[in-house]
């Protein structure tokens, strides 16, 4: 979730998948970045840099500051069109094949915040990717670095942060000003998260699977925060349990688990949905795209479905108009880091956009991904995909299939290009490899834009006959 002073807030939905849960052995983390219905994003690749002295990061958002190491690793990111409110780089993959997505906004209860308040100038979402991703060589290192920052400087928000590499997937949650926990997603499981503190029981004797702030047990005990001293359930101790959770957050987790694990029957308003779940079958990337682009399809709660007006607007859907971008960060096995990492990016509303892949080893992005201001501009990738959704919105029943067909057509073409590029990448020198991956990535970004603009042209043409000012006479008159 991206936060801006004076704006109405929305929030994000995240998904994390272990390598044995995916059919091809990839690890995947992904998230819809939800904030404002017209707030463009760019895509950048920061080069590897080495400085003669430590740099200092200073936030434009809240003044948070900290020193940074002399060496900054190469990484991709998706910053805002303006840095006035902070960078909000949000998601990316670095040169060591480590992926990070930040953040999934969450909420802590007043008892916890009373004992350890949020820190006004502590680290927040807008800074997390920038001060963590370029300085880590594994997902576990990412958890450790961010956790140490939270303990030392404090955090101004309650958030969830996603990390992955080719072997491990981790989810970290901050629960108060200086306390956090993190859990490794089991290799054969997945998690869907939606704006609640999600991690449940912590095993303090399993360092391979859990990490946490150094004094969290003492903090909870001294402040009498645990409602069930026989266990340490982070969600129950630090989280909220309100009606707002049951209509805003838990239904999205319910739907993700309903789709990926249909054998399990659950209540969409349940406060007891599991954080970790196992799919009924091996998963593919299109399954994860479906979840992030979903709006309760095939249930009475679909806002564009056939349910009653009350049902259609009862729950907040996963994909909605306030999504700025959606990403899936895929780390594939059996490739060197430059080739294994694919940064799939869908600009605008996920349900009405296209996931376009970008190799982690690429050194530049398509020019259209570098531009785009607050008002519409036709040369911006963000605005091209946003325009597609705007044209579909008033006539979803008529035009929705065109978007579905576009997604399928491009997914096939992207897969073909990736397979061809993977083959060509074998045994290339570093310089030649970077050139190949950059060319392929920009080619796929251009392909996405070209095919989307063709559909936009069709929609504009067909929409000319859908005006309410049309007048039809009776043929018998």
C-alpha positions as a Markdown table, in Angstrom:
| # | Residue | x | y | z |
|---|---|---|---|---|
| 1 | Unk | 0.0 | 0.0 | 0.0 |
| 2 | Unk | 1.3 | 3.4 | -0.9 |
| 3 | Unk | 0.4 | 6.3 | 1.5 |
| 4 | Unk | 0.1 | 10.0 | 0.7 |
| 5 | Unk | -0.7 | 12.8 | 3.0 |
| 6 | Unk | -4.2 | 14.1 | 2.6 |
| 7 | Unk | -5.3 | 11.2 | 0.3 |
| 8 | Unk | -8.0 | 8.6 | 0.9 |
| 9 | Unk | -6.1 | 5.3 | 1.5 |
| 10 | Unk | -6.7 | 2.0 | -0.1 |
| 11 | Unk | -4.6 | -1.1 | 0.3 |
| 12 | Unk | -2.9 | -4.1 | -1.2 |
| 13 | Unk | -3.2 | -7.9 | -1.6 |
| 14 | Unk | -0.2 | -10.2 | -1.6 |
| 15 | Unk | 0.7 | -13.7 | -2.6 |
| 16 | Unk | 3.7 | -15.8 | -1.7 |
| 17 | Unk | 4.5 | -19.3 | -3.1 |
| 18 | Unk | 7.2 | -21.8 | -2.2 |
| 19 | Unk | 9.3 | -23.6 | -4.9 |
| 20 | Unk | 7.7 | -27.0 | -4.4 |
| 21 | Unk | 4.2 | -25.5 | -4.8 |
| 22 | Unk | 5.0 | -24.3 | -8.3 |
| 23 | Unk | 5.0 | -26.7 | -11.2 |
| 24 | Unk | 8.3 | -25.4 | -12.6 |
| 25 | Unk | 10.1 | -25.1 | -9.2 |
| 26 | Unk | 10.1 | -21.3 | -9.2 |
| 27 | Unk | 9.6 | -19.2 | -6.1 |
| 28 | Unk | 7.1 | -16.3 | -6.6 |
| 29 | Unk | 6.1 | -13.3 | -4.6 |
| 30 | Unk | 3.5 | -10.8 | -5.8 |
| 31 | Unk | 1.3 | -7.9 | -4.8 |
| 32 | Unk | -1.2 | -5.4 | -6.1 |
| 33 | Unk | 0.0 | -1.9 | -5.2 |
| 34 | Unk | -3.3 | -0.1 | -4.4 |
| 35 | Unk | -3.4 | 3.6 | -3.5 |
| 36 | Unk | -5.1 | 6.0 | -6.0 |
| 37 | Unk | -7.0 | 5.5 | -9.2 |
| 38 | Unk | -4.8 | 7.9 | -11.2 |
| 39 | Unk | -1.3 | 7.8 | -9.8 |
| 40 | Unk | 1.3 | 6.7 | -12.5 |
| 41 | Unk | 4.2 | 4.4 | -11.9 |
| 42 | Unk | 7.5 | 4.2 | -13.7 |
| 43 | Unk | 10.0 | 1.3 | -14.0 |
| 44 | Unk | 13.7 | 1.7 | -13.5 |
| 45 | Unk | 16.9 | -0.4 | -13.4 |
| 46 | Unk | 19.5 | 1.0 | -10.9 |
| 47 | Unk | 23.0 | 0.0 | -11.9 |
| 48 | Unk | 25.6 | -1.5 | -9.6 |
| 49 | Unk | 27.5 | 1.4 | -8.0 |
| 50 | Unk | 30.5 | 1.7 | -5.6 |
| 51 | Unk | 31.0 | 4.9 | -3.7 |
| 52 | Unk | 34.1 | 6.2 | -1.9 |
| 53 | Unk | 32.2 | 6.8 | 1.3 |
| 54 | Unk | 29.0 | 5.8 | 3.0 |
| 55 | Unk | 25.9 | 7.4 | 1.5 |
| 56 | Unk | 23.0 | 8.7 | 3.6 |
| 57 | Unk | 19.4 | 8.0 | 2.8 |
| 58 | Unk | 16.9 | 10.8 | 3.8 |
| 59 | Unk | 13.2 | 10.3 | 3.2 |
| 60 | Unk | 11.2 | 13.0 | 1.5 |
| 61 | Unk | 8.1 | 11.6 | 3.3 |
| 62 | Unk | 8.9 | 11.7 | 7.0 |
| 63 | Unk | 12.5 | 12.6 | 7.4 |
| 64 | Unk | 13.7 | 9.0 | 8.2 |
| 65 | Unk | 17.4 | 8.8 | 7.7 |
| 66 | Unk | 20.1 | 6.2 | 7.9 |
| 67 | Unk | 23.6 | 5.5 | 6.4 |
| 68 | Unk | 23.9 | 3.2 | 3.4 |
| 69 | Unk | 26.8 | 0.9 | 2.5 |
| 70 | Unk | 29.4 | 1.9 | 0.0 |
| 71 | Unk | 28.4 | -0.8 | -2.5 |
| 72 | Unk | 24.9 | -0.7 | -4.0 |
| 73 | Unk | 23.9 | -3.8 | -6.0 |
| 74 | Unk | 22.0 | -3.5 | -9.3 |
| 75 | Unk | 18.2 | -3.8 | -8.9 |
| 76 | Unk | 14.9 | -3.1 | -10.6 |
| 77 | Unk | 12.1 | -1.0 | -9.1 |
| 78 | Unk | 8.8 | 0.7 | -9.8 |
| 79 | Unk | 8.9 | 4.2 | -8.3 |
| 80 | Unk | 6.2 | 6.9 | -8.4 |
| 81 | Unk | 6.0 | 9.5 | -11.1 |
| 82 | Unk | 6.9 | 12.1 | -8.4 |
| 83 | Unk | 9.3 | 11.8 | -5.4 |
| 84 | Unk | 7.4 | 14.6 | -3.6 |
| 85 | Unk | 5.9 | 12.1 | -1.2 |
| 86 | Unk | 8.8 | 9.7 | -1.2 |
| 87 | Unk | 10.3 | 7.2 | -3.6 |
| 88 | Unk | 7.9 | 4.2 | -3.1 |
| 89 | Unk | 10.1 | 1.9 | -5.2 |
| 90 | Unk | 7.8 | -1.0 | -4.1 |
| 91 | Unk | 9.1 | -4.1 | -5.9 |
| 92 | Unk | 12.2 | -5.4 | -7.7 |
| 93 | Unk | 14.9 | -8.1 | -8.1 |
| 94 | Unk | 18.6 | -7.5 | -7.5 |
| 95 | Unk | 21.7 | -8.8 | -9.2 |
| 96 | Unk | 22.0 | -11.7 | -6.7 |
| 97 | Unk | 18.5 | -13.0 | -7.6 |
| 98 | Unk | 16.8 | -11.7 | -4.5 |
| 99 | Unk | 13.3 | -10.3 | -4.9 |
| 100 | Unk | 11.5 | -7.9 | -2.5 |
| 101 | Unk | 8.0 | -6.3 | -2.4 |
| 102 | Unk | 7.0 | -3.7 | 0.1 |
| 103 | Unk | 4.5 | -3.3 | 1.6 |
| 104 | Unk | 1.2 | -5.0 | 2.5 |
| 105 | Unk | -0.4 | -2.5 | 4.9 |
| 106 | Unk | -1.7 | -3.9 | 8.2 |
| 107 | Unk | -3.1 | -2.7 | 11.5 |
| 108 | Unk | -2.0 | -3.3 | 15.1 |
| 109 | Unk | -4.3 | -3.0 | 18.1 |
| 110 | Unk | -4.3 | -0.2 | 20.6 |
| 111 | Unk | -2.8 | -2.3 | 23.5 |
| 112 | Unk | 0.3 | -3.0 | 21.5 |
| 113 | Unk | 0.7 | 0.5 | 20.1 |
| 114 | Unk | 0.2 | 2.0 | 23.6 |
| 115 | Unk | 3.2 | 0.0 | 24.9 |
| 116 | Unk | 5.4 | 0.5 | 21.8 |
| 117 | Unk | 4.1 | 3.4 | 19.6 |
| 118 | Unk | 4.9 | 3.8 | 16.0 |
| 119 | Unk | 7.9 | 6.1 | 15.4 |
| 120 | Unk | 7.0 | 9.3 | 13.4 |
| 121 | Unk | 10.4 | 9.4 | 11.6 |
| 122 | Unk | 11.0 | 5.7 | 11.5 |
| 123 | Unk | 11.3 | 3.6 | 8.4 |
| 124 | Unk | 8.2 | 3.3 | 6.2 |
| 125 | Unk | 7.0 | 1.7 | 3.0 |
| 126 | Unk | 8.4 | 4.5 | 0.8 |
| 127 | Unk | 12.0 | 3.7 | 1.9 |
| 128 | Unk | 12.1 | 0.0 | 2.5 |
| 129 | Unk | 13.0 | -1.3 | -1.0 |
| 130 | Unk | 15.5 | 1.5 | -1.5 |
| 131 | Unk | 17.5 | 0.8 | 1.7 |
| 132 | Unk | 17.2 | -3.0 | 1.8 |
| 133 | Unk | 17.1 | -4.6 | -1.7 |
| 134 | Unk | 20.4 | -3.2 | -3.1 |
| 135 | Unk | 22.3 | -4.5 | 0.0 |
| 136 | Unk | 21.3 | -8.1 | 0.4 |
| 137 | Unk | 22.4 | -11.4 | -1.2 |
| 138 | Unk | 19.5 | -13.7 | 0.0 |
| 139 | Unk | 15.9 | -13.5 | 1.2 |
| 140 | Unk | 17.0 | -14.4 | 4.7 |
| 141 | Unk | 19.5 | -11.5 | 4.6 |
| 142 | Unk | 16.7 | -9.2 | 3.6 |
| 143 | Unk | 14.6 | -10.2 | 6.6 |
| 144 | Unk | 17.7 | -9.7 | 8.9 |
| 145 | Unk | 18.6 | -6.3 | 7.5 |
| 146 | Unk | 15.0 | -4.9 | 7.6 |
| 147 | Unk | 14.4 | -6.3 | 11.1 |
| 148 | Unk | 17.6 | -4.7 | 12.4 |
| 149 | Unk | 16.5 | -1.4 | 10.9 |
| 150 | Unk | 13.1 | -1.6 | 12.6 |
| 151 | Unk | 14.7 | -2.4 | 15.9 |
| 152 | Unk | 17.2 | 0.4 | 15.7 |
| 153 | Unk | 15.3 | 3.2 | 14.1 |
| 154 | Unk | 11.7 | 2.2 | 14.6 |
| 155 | Unk | 8.9 | 2.1 | 12.0 |
| 156 | Unk | 6.2 | 4.6 | 11.3 |
| 157 | Unk | 3.7 | 2.0 | 10.0 |
| 158 | Unk | 2.5 | -1.6 | 10.5 |
| 159 | Unk | 3.4 | -3.5 | 7.4 |
| 160 | Unk | 4.0 | -6.8 | 5.8 |
| 161 | Unk | 7.1 | -7.3 | 3.5 |
| 162 | Unk | 7.8 | -10.0 | 1.0 |
| 163 | Unk | 11.2 | -11.5 | 0.2 |
| 164 | Unk | 12.3 | -14.4 | -2.0 |
| 165 | Unk | 15.3 | -16.0 | -3.7 |
| 166 | Unk | 15.6 | -19.3 | -5.6 |
| 167 | Unk | 15.3 | -21.4 | -2.5 |
| 168 | Unk | 13.3 | -19.5 | 0.1 |
| 169 | Unk | 10.2 | -17.3 | 0.5 |
| 170 | Unk | 9.8 | -15.1 | 3.6 |
| 171 | Unk | 7.1 | -12.8 | 4.9 |
| 172 | Unk | 8.0 | -10.2 | 7.5 |
| 173 | Unk | 5.5 | -8.2 | 9.6 |
| 174 | Unk | 6.0 | -5.2 | 11.8 |
| 175 | Unk | 3.6 | -5.2 | 14.7 |
| 176 | Unk | 4.5 | -2.0 | 16.6 |
| 177 | Unk | 7.2 | 0.7 | 16.7 |
| 178 | Unk | 10.1 | -1.6 | 17.2 |
| 179 | Unk | 8.9 | -5.2 | 17.0 |
| 180 | Unk | 8.6 | -7.6 | 14.0 |
| 181 | Unk | 8.3 | -11.3 | 13.2 |
| 182 | Unk | 9.0 | -13.2 | 10.0 |
| 183 | Unk | 8.1 | -16.6 | 8.8 |
| 184 | Unk | 9.4 | -18.7 | 6.0 |
| 185 | Unk | 6.7 | -20.0 | 3.7 |
| 186 | Unk | 7.1 | -23.8 | 3.5 |
| 187 | Unk | 8.3 | -24.9 | 0.1 |
| 188 | Unk | 5.1 | -26.8 | -0.8 |
| 189 | Unk | 2.7 | -24.1 | 0.5 |
| 190 | Unk | 1.5 | -20.6 | -0.3 |
| 191 | Unk | 0.1 | -17.6 | 1.5 |
| 192 | Unk | -2.5 | -14.9 | 0.5 |
| 193 | Unk | -2.4 | -11.7 | 2.6 |
| 194 | Unk | -4.8 | -8.8 | 2.7 |
| 195 | Unk | -4.3 | -5.9 | 5.1 |
| 196 | Unk | -4.3 | -7.8 | 8.4 |
| 197 | Unk | -1.4 | -9.0 | 10.5 |
| 198 | Unk | -1.4 | -12.6 | 9.2 |
| 199 | Unk | 1.4 | -14.6 | 10.8 |
| 200 | Unk | 0.1 | -16.9 | 13.5 |
| 201 | Unk | 2.0 | -19.2 | 15.9 |
| 202 | Unk | 5.7 | -18.4 | 16.3 |
| 203 | Unk | 8.1 | -21.3 | 17.1 |
| 204 | Unk | 11.0 | -19.6 | 18.9 |
| 205 | Unk | 13.0 | -22.9 | 18.6 |
| 206 | Unk | 12.9 | -23.0 | 14.8 |
| 207 | Unk | 15.4 | -20.4 | 13.5 |
| 208 | Unk | 15.3 | -21.9 | 10.0 |
| 209 | Unk | 11.7 | -20.9 | 9.7 |
| 210 | Unk | 11.1 | -17.9 | 12.1 |
| 211 | Unk | 12.9 | -14.6 | 12.8 |
| 212 | Unk | 11.8 | -11.9 | 15.2 |
| 213 | Unk | 12.8 | -8.8 | 17.2 |
| 214 | Unk | 15.3 | -9.7 | 19.9 |
| 215 | Unk | 13.0 | -8.7 | 22.9 |
| 216 | Unk | 9.6 | -9.5 | 21.6 |
| 217 | Unk | 8.8 | -12.2 | 24.1 |
| 218 | Unk | 9.8 | -10.0 | 27.0 |
| 219 | Unk | 7.8 | -7.1 | 25.6 |
| 220 | Unk | 4.7 | -9.1 | 25.3 |
| 221 | Unk | 5.0 | -10.7 | 28.8 |
| 222 | Unk | 5.9 | -7.4 | 30.6 |
| 223 | Unk | 2.9 | -5.7 | 29.1 |
| 224 | Unk | 0.5 | -8.6 | 29.5 |
| 225 | Unk | -0.4 | -8.6 | 25.8 |
| 226 | Unk | -1.0 | -12.3 | 25.2 |
| 227 | Unk | -4.6 | -13.4 | 25.6 |
| 228 | Unk | -3.5 | -17.1 | 25.5 |
| 229 | Unk | -0.1 | -17.6 | 27.3 |
| 230 | Unk | -0.1 | -21.3 | 26.2 |
| 231 | Unk | 1.0 | -20.2 | 22.7 |
| 232 | Unk | 2.5 | -17.1 | 20.9 |
| 233 | Unk | 0.1 | -16.2 | 18.1 |
| 234 | Unk | 1.4 | -13.0 | 16.6 |
| 235 | Unk | -1.9 | -12.2 | 14.8 |
| 236 | Unk | -3.9 | -12.6 | 18.0 |
| 237 | Unk | -1.4 | -10.6 | 20.1 |
| 238 | Unk | -0.6 | -7.7 | 17.8 |
| 239 | Unk | -3.5 | -7.7 | 15.3 |
| 240 | Unk | -7.0 | -6.4 | 15.1 |
| 241 | Unk | -10.3 | -8.3 | 15.1 |
| 242 | Unk | -13.0 | -6.0 | 13.9 |
| 243 | Unk | -16.0 | -6.0 | 11.6 |
| 244 | Unk | -13.9 | -3.9 | 9.2 |
| 245 | Unk | -11.4 | -6.8 | 8.9 |
| 246 | Unk | -14.3 | -9.2 | 8.0 |
| 247 | Unk | -15.6 | -7.1 | 5.1 |
| 248 | Unk | -12.4 | -5.5 | 3.9 |
| 249 | Unk | -9.6 | -8.0 | 4.4 |
| 250 | Unk | -10.5 | -11.6 | 5.2 |
| 251 | Unk | -12.8 | -12.1 | 2.1 |
| 252 | Unk | -9.8 | -11.5 | -0.2 |
| 253 | Unk | -7.8 | -14.2 | 1.6 |
| 254 | Unk | -10.9 | -16.5 | 1.5 |
| 255 | Unk | -11.2 | -16.0 | -2.3 |
| 256 | Unk | -7.5 | -16.7 | -3.0 |
| 257 | Unk | -7.6 | -19.8 | -0.9 |
| 258 | Unk | -11.0 | -20.8 | -2.4 |
| 259 | Unk | -9.4 | -20.7 | -5.9 |
| 260 | Unk | -6.1 | -22.4 | -5.1 |
| 261 | Unk | -7.5 | -24.9 | -2.6 |
| 262 | Unk | -11.1 | -25.5 | -3.6 |
| 263 | Unk | -11.3 | -28.7 | -1.5 |
| 264 | Unk | -11.4 | -26.5 | 1.7 |
| 265 | Unk | -14.7 | -24.8 | 2.6 |
| 266 | Unk | -14.4 | -21.6 | 4.6 |
| 267 | Unk | -16.4 | -18.5 | 5.6 |
| 268 | Unk | -15.3 | -15.3 | 3.8 |
| 269 | Unk | -15.8 | -13.4 | 7.0 |
| 270 | Unk | -13.8 | -15.8 | 9.2 |
| 271 | Unk | -11.1 | -14.4 | 11.5 |
| 272 | Unk | -9.5 | -17.8 | 11.6 |
| 273 | Unk | -8.4 | -18.3 | 8.0 |
| 274 | Unk | -5.0 | -19.9 | 8.0 |
| 275 | Unk | -1.9 | -17.8 | 7.0 |
| 276 | Unk | -0.2 | -20.8 | 5.4 |
| 277 | Unk | -2.3 | -23.0 | 3.0 |
| 278 | Unk | -1.5 | -25.9 | 0.6 |
| 279 | Unk | -2.9 | -25.9 | -2.9 |
| 280 | Unk | -4.8 | -28.8 | -4.3 |
| 281 | Unk | -2.4 | -29.1 | -7.2 |
| 282 | Unk | 0.8 | -27.7 | -8.5 |
| 283 | Unk | 0.5 | -24.0 | -9.4 |
| 284 | Unk | 1.4 | -22.0 | -12.5 |
| 285 | Unk | 2.0 | -18.3 | -13.0 |
| 286 | Unk | -1.4 | -17.9 | -14.6 |
| 287 | Unk | -3.0 | -19.1 | -11.4 |
| 288 | Unk | -1.3 | -16.3 | -9.5 |
| 289 | Unk | -2.2 | -13.7 | -12.2 |
| 290 | Unk | -5.8 | -14.8 | -11.8 |
| 291 | Unk | -5.8 | -14.3 | -8.0 |
| 292 | Unk | -4.3 | -10.8 | -8.2 |
| 293 | Unk | -6.7 | -9.9 | -11.0 |
| 294 | Unk | -9.8 | -11.4 | -9.3 |
| 295 | Unk | -13.0 | -9.7 | -8.1 |
| 296 | Unk | -14.9 | -12.6 | -6.6 |
| 297 | Unk | -15.7 | -14.2 | -10.0 |
| 298 | Unk | -18.3 | -17.0 | -9.8 |
| 299 | Unk | -19.6 | -15.9 | -6.4 |
| 300 | Unk | -22.5 | -13.5 | -5.5 |
| 301 | Unk | -19.9 | -11.0 | -4.3 |
| 302 | Unk | -18.6 | -10.1 | -7.8 |
| 303 | Unk | -19.2 | -6.3 | -8.3 |
| 304 | Unk | -19.8 | -6.9 | -12.0 |
| 305 | Unk | -21.6 | -10.3 | -11.4 |
| 306 | Unk | -25.2 | -11.3 | -11.0 |
| 307 | Unk | -25.6 | -11.1 | -7.2 |
| 308 | Unk | -27.9 | -8.7 | -5.4 |
| 309 | Unk | -26.8 | -5.1 | -5.0 |
| 310 | Unk | -26.1 | -5.8 | -1.4 |
| 311 | Unk | -24.0 | -8.9 | -2.2 |
| 312 | Unk | -22.1 | -7.2 | -5.0 |
| 313 | Unk | -20.9 | -4.4 | -2.7 |
| 314 | Unk | -20.5 | -6.4 | 0.5 |
| 315 | Unk | -16.7 | -7.1 | 0.2 |
| 316 | Unk | -13.7 | -5.2 | -1.1 |
| 317 | Unk | -12.4 | -7.1 | -4.2 |
| 318 | Unk | -8.8 | -8.0 | -4.8 |
| 319 | Unk | -8.5 | -6.1 | -8.1 |
| 320 | Unk | -10.0 | -2.6 | -8.0 |
| 321 | Unk | -9.7 | 0.8 | -9.6 |
| 322 | Unk | -7.1 | 2.1 | -7.1 |
| 323 | Unk | -4.4 | -0.4 | -8.2 |
| 324 | Unk | -1.4 | 1.5 | -9.6 |
| 325 | Unk | 0.5 | -1.6 | -10.6 |
| 326 | Unk | 0.6 | -5.3 | -9.9 |
| 327 | Unk | 3.8 | -7.5 | -9.9 |
| 328 | Unk | 4.9 | -11.1 | -9.8 |
| 329 | Unk | 8.5 | -11.6 | -9.0 |
| 330 | Unk | 9.5 | -15.0 | -10.2 |
| 331 | Unk | 12.9 | -16.6 | -9.4 |
| 332 | Unk | 13.3 | -19.7 | -11.6 |
| 333 | Unk | 15.6 | -22.7 | -10.9 |
| 334 | Unk | 18.5 | -23.9 | -13.0 |
| 335 | Unk | 19.5 | -20.4 | -14.4 |
| 336 | Unk | 22.1 | -17.9 | -13.4 |
| 337 | Unk | 20.6 | -14.9 | -11.5 |
| 338 | Unk | 20.4 | -12.6 | -14.5 |
| 339 | Unk | 18.3 | -15.1 | -16.4 |
| 340 | Unk | 16.3 | -16.7 | -13.5 |
| 341 | Unk | 14.7 | -13.6 | -12.3 |
| 342 | Unk | 11.6 | -12.4 | -14.2 |
| 343 | Unk | 9.9 | -9.2 | -13.0 |
| 344 | Unk | 6.3 | -9.4 | -14.3 |
| 345 | Unk | 4.6 | -6.0 | -14.2 |
| 346 | Unk | 1.0 | -5.1 | -15.0 |
| 347 | Unk | 0.5 | -1.3 | -15.0 |
| 348 | Unk | -2.9 | 0.0 | -13.8 |
| 349 | Unk | -5.9 | -2.2 | -12.8 |
| 350 | Unk | -4.8 | -5.8 | -12.7 |
| 351 | Unk | -8.1 | -7.2 | -14.0 |
| 352 | Unk | -7.9 | -4.9 | -17.0 |
| 353 | Unk | -4.1 | -5.0 | -17.7 |
| 354 | Unk | -1.4 | -7.4 | -18.9 |
| 355 | Unk | 1.5 | -8.9 | -16.9 |
| 356 | Unk | 4.6 | -8.1 | -19.0 |
| 357 | Unk | 7.9 | -9.9 | -18.1 |
| 358 | Unk | 11.3 | -8.2 | -17.7 |
| 359 | Unk | 14.6 | -10.1 | -17.1 |
| 360 | Unk | 16.4 | -9.2 | -13.9 |
| 361 | Unk | 19.6 | -9.1 | -15.9 |
| 362 | Unk | 18.4 | -6.4 | -18.3 |
| 363 | Unk | 20.0 | -2.9 | -17.9 |
| 364 | Unk | 17.3 | -0.6 | -19.3 |
| 365 | Unk | 13.6 | -0.4 | -19.8 |
| 366 | Unk | 11.3 | 0.7 | -22.7 |
| 367 | Unk | 11.0 | 4.5 | -23.0 |
| 368 | Unk | 7.3 | 4.4 | -22.3 |
| 369 | Unk | 8.0 | 2.9 | -18.8 |
| 370 | Unk | 10.1 | 6.0 | -18.0 |
| 371 | Unk | 7.4 | 8.6 | -18.5 |
| 372 | Unk | 4.0 | 9.5 | -17.3 |
| 373 | Unk | 2.7 | 12.3 | -15.1 |
| 374 | Unk | -0.5 | 12.7 | -13.1 |
| 375 | Unk | -2.6 | 13.6 | -16.1 |
| 376 | Unk | -3.0 | 11.4 | -19.1 |
| 377 | Unk | -0.2 | 11.1 | -21.6 |
| 378 | Unk | -0.3 | 8.7 | -24.6 |
| 379 | Unk | 3.4 | 8.0 | -24.5 |
| 380 | Unk | 3.3 | 6.5 | -21.0 |
| 381 | Unk | 3.0 | 2.7 | -20.5 |
| 382 | Unk | 1.0 | 3.3 | -17.3 |
| 383 | Unk | -1.5 | 5.4 | -19.1 |
| 384 | Unk | -1.8 | 3.0 | -22.1 |
| 385 | Unk | -2.9 | 0.2 | -19.8 |
| 386 | Unk | -5.0 | 2.5 | -17.7 |
| 387 | Unk | -6.8 | 3.7 | -20.8 |
| 388 | Unk | -7.7 | 0.1 | -21.7 |
| 389 | Unk | -9.4 | -0.3 | -18.4 |
| 390 | Unk | -11.3 | 3.0 | -18.7 |
| 391 | Unk | -12.7 | 2.0 | -22.0 |
| 392 | Unk | -13.8 | -1.4 | -20.8 |
| 393 | Unk | -15.4 | -0.2 | -17.5 |
| 394 | Unk | -18.7 | 1.2 | -18.9 |
| 395 | Unk | -19.3 | -1.9 | -21.1 |
| 396 | Unk | -17.7 | -4.8 | -19.1 |
| 397 | Unk | -20.1 | -7.4 | -20.4 |
| 398 | Unk | -19.5 | -6.3 | -24.0 |
| 399 | Unk | -15.7 | -5.7 | -23.9 |
| 400 | Unk | -14.4 | -7.9 | -21.1 |
| 401 | Unk | -13.7 | -10.8 | -23.3 |
| 402 | Unk | -11.4 | -8.7 | -25.5 |
| 403 | Unk | -9.2 | -8.1 | -22.5 |
| 404 | Unk | -9.2 | -11.8 | -21.6 |
| 405 | Unk | -8.2 | -12.7 | -25.2 |
| 406 | Unk | -5.5 | -10.1 | -25.2 |
| 407 | Unk | -4.0 | -11.5 | -22.0 |
| 408 | Unk | -4.0 | -15.0 | -23.3 |
| 409 | Unk | -2.5 | -14.0 | -26.7 |
| 410 | Unk | 0.3 | -12.1 | -25.1 |
| 411 | Unk | 1.0 | -14.8 | -22.5 |
| 412 | Unk | 1.6 | -17.2 | -25.3 |
| 413 | Unk | 3.9 | -14.8 | -27.1 |
| 414 | Unk | 5.8 | -13.9 | -24.0 |
| 415 | Unk | 6.4 | -17.5 | -23.2 |
| 416 | Unk | 7.8 | -18.1 | -26.7 |
| 417 | Unk | 10.2 | -15.2 | -26.4 |
| 418 | Unk | 11.4 | -16.3 | -22.9 |
| 419 | Unk | 12.1 | -19.8 | -24.0 |
| 420 | Unk | 14.1 | -18.5 | -27.0 |
| 421 | Unk | 16.0 | -16.0 | -24.9 |
| 422 | Unk | 16.8 | -18.6 | -22.2 |
| 423 | Unk | 18.3 | -20.8 | -24.9 |
| 424 | Unk | 20.4 | -18.0 | -26.4 |
| 425 | Unk | 21.6 | -16.9 | -23.0 |
| 426 | Unk | 23.5 | -20.1 | -22.4 |
| 427 | Unk | 27.3 | -19.6 | -22.4 |
| 428 | Unk | 27.2 | -15.9 | -23.2 |
| 429 | Unk | 29.7 | -13.4 | -21.7 |
| 430 | Unk | 28.4 | -11.0 | -19.1 |
| 431 | Unk | 28.3 | -8.1 | -21.6 |
| 432 | Unk | 26.6 | -10.1 | -24.4 |
| 433 | Unk | 24.1 | -11.6 | -21.8 |
| 434 | Unk | 23.1 | -8.1 | -20.6 |
| 435 | Unk | 22.6 | -7.0 | -24.1 |
| 436 | Unk | 20.4 | -10.0 | -25.0 |
| 437 | Unk | 18.3 | -9.8 | -21.9 |
| 438 | Unk | 17.8 | -6.0 | -22.3 |
| 439 | Unk | 16.8 | -6.4 | -25.9 |
| 440 | Unk | 14.3 | -9.3 | -25.1 |
| 441 | Unk | 12.8 | -7.3 | -22.2 |
| 442 | Unk | 12.2 | -4.2 | -24.2 |
| 443 | Unk | 10.9 | -6.3 | -27.1 |
| 444 | Unk | 8.3 | -7.8 | -24.7 |
| 445 | Unk | 7.4 | -4.4 | -23.3 |
| 446 | Unk | 6.9 | -3.1 | -26.8 |
| 447 | Unk | 4.9 | -6.1 | -27.8 |
| 448 | Unk | 2.5 | -5.6 | -24.9 |
| 449 | Unk | 2.0 | -1.9 | -25.8 |
| 450 | Unk | 1.5 | -2.6 | -29.5 |
| 451 | Unk | -1.1 | -5.3 | -29.0 |
| 452 | Unk | -2.9 | -3.3 | -26.2 |
| 453 | Unk | -3.1 | -0.2 | -28.4 |
| 454 | Unk | -4.7 | -2.4 | -31.2 |
| 455 | Unk | -7.4 | -3.4 | -28.8 |
| 456 | Unk | -7.8 | 0.2 | -27.6 |
| 457 | Unk | -8.4 | 1.2 | -31.2 |
| 458 | Unk | -11.0 | -1.4 | -31.5 |
| 459 | Unk | -12.8 | -0.4 | -28.3 |
| 460 | Unk | -12.8 | 3.3 | -29.3 |
| 461 | Unk | -14.3 | 2.4 | -32.7 |
| 462 | Unk | -16.9 | 0.1 | -31.3 |
| 463 | Unk | -17.8 | 2.5 | -28.5 |
| 464 | Unk | -18.9 | 5.2 | -31.0 |
| 465 | Unk | -22.1 | 3.3 | -31.5 |
| 466 | Unk | -22.9 | 2.9 | -27.8 |
| 467 | Unk | -23.9 | 6.5 | -27.1 |
| 468 | Unk | -27.1 | 7.1 | -25.1 |
| 469 | Unk | -27.9 | 9.7 | -27.8 |
| 470 | Unk | -28.5 | 6.9 | -30.3 |
| 471 | Unk | -32.1 | 6.8 | -31.6 |
| 472 | Unk | -33.6 | 3.8 | -33.2 |
| 473 | Unk | -36.9 | 3.9 | -35.1 |
| 474 | Unk | -39.5 | 1.2 | -35.4 |
| 475 | Unk | -39.0 | -0.5 | -38.8 |
| 476 | Unk | -42.8 | -0.6 | -39.2 |
| 477 | Unk | -43.3 | 3.1 | -39.0 |
